[in-house]
Amino acid sequence: MGSKVLKAESLLRGLSLVLAAIAALLMGLNQQTKTVFFEPKKATVNDIEAFRVFTGVLAIAAGYHLLQLSKCLAFQFLTESPCWCNKLVAWLCFLIDQVITYAAFVAAMAALQASTTALFGIGHLQWAKLCNIYTRFCVQVGASLVCALAATLTMAAVSAISAHRLFRLYPASKPAVSAVQR
């Protein structure tokens, strides 16, 4: 059973690594230059703070999953029966998995909100629609957001495996006997 869980965790960590890296690269390398009123204007990730944070958080998430994937592969190929009997390490992995998953989700939602503002504009604040001008930039932002949301779903599955591994270390408690049952 442990081997199947380890293989599933390795697969999910690899998938979340690839998706987070693709999302960070698509967003981080995204730029487009257009001529607006006879002056070249450039749209980059640095123009919107949410996009910059999104890129950083997903790059960190990809790096973390790379480290954890290498740990999984080392356990899988170097030992016959891997043992995660250390509760401190299990708690640490569980908590970091949770933090990385939530941070990636929050960064993706902030970037999604910023991109909807760029897509539709806000008439009351006189913010124009930017995607009418920078269409390729907006398409790449959308593709990056799709990859990021898929990455957060796989990270949530990894967090569930991490929780399963952690709580297997604790024995099942026996129900308390009440006075009526005596």
Secondary structure, DSSP 8 states (H G I E B T S, - for coil): -HHHHHHHHHHHHHHHHHHHHHHHHHHHT-EEEEEETTEEEEEEGGGSHHHHHHHHHHHHHHHHHHHHHHHHHHHHHH-SS-----HHHHHHHHHHHHHHHHHHHHHHHHHHHHHHHHHH-BGGGTB--STTT-HHHHHHHHHHHHHHHHHHHHHHHHHHHHHHHHHTTS--------TTT-
